[in-house]
Amino acid sequence: MNDGSALRPLVVDHNIITSTGPATALDVAFKLLELLTDVENIDEVKRNMRFV
């Protein structure tokens, strides 16, 4: 099956999250944070980490 997911750096499929490698670690972390909390919390964490 070729749905194009292999070309995306981050893929979420139900309860499975996968990525292309170490360079996407923060993307995975922020996605997990989003799934476990809310978008406002992500924004606060990004501000505290100086991403925003």
C-alpha distance (Angstrom), angle and dihedral (degrees) to the residues before:
residue distance angle dihedral
M1 . . .
N2 3.78 . .
D3 3.79 109.9 .
G4 3.80 94.5 153.4
S5 3.80 93.7 -105.0
A6 3.81 90.9 122.5
L7 3.80 88.2 66.2
R8 3.82 94.7 54.6
P9 3.81 119.7 88.3
L10 3.83 92.5 -139.6
V11 3.80 127.6 30.8
V12 3.80 126.5 -174.3
D13 3.80 116.3 -168.3
H14 3.80 112.8 174.6
N15 3.82 103.3 -62.0
I16 3.82 96.1 -12.5
I17 3.80 121.5 94.9
T18 3.78 120.0 -174.9
S19 3.77 135.8 166.4
T20 3.77 141.9 -172.0
G21 3.80 97.4 -102.4
P22 3.80 149.2 -61.0
A23 3.80 94.1 -41.6
T24 3.81 89.3 68.9
A25 3.81 95.6 51.7
L26 3.80 93.6 111.3
D27 3.80 90.9 48.5
V28 3.80 88.7 54.7
A29 3.80 91.5 46.2
F30 3.80 92.7 51.0
K31 3.83 91.5 46.6
L32 3.81 90.5 51.8
L33 3.79 89.9 48.3
E34 3.81 89.7 50.4
L35 3.80 92.4 50.4
L36 3.80 93.4 46.2
T37 3.82 99.2 40.5
D38 3.80 129.8 1.0
V39 3.79 143.0 -75.8
E40 3.81 92.8 -97.7
N41 3.79 89.6 60.0
I42 3.81 90.8 51.3
D43 3.80 90.3 52.3
E44 3.80 90.9 51.3
V45 3.81 92.6 48.8
K46 3.81 91.4 47.7
R47 3.82 90.6 50.3
N48 3.80 90.9 49.7
M49 3.81 89.6 49.2
R50 3.84 90.0 48.0
F51 3.82 93.5 -116.8
V52 3.80 92.3 127.1
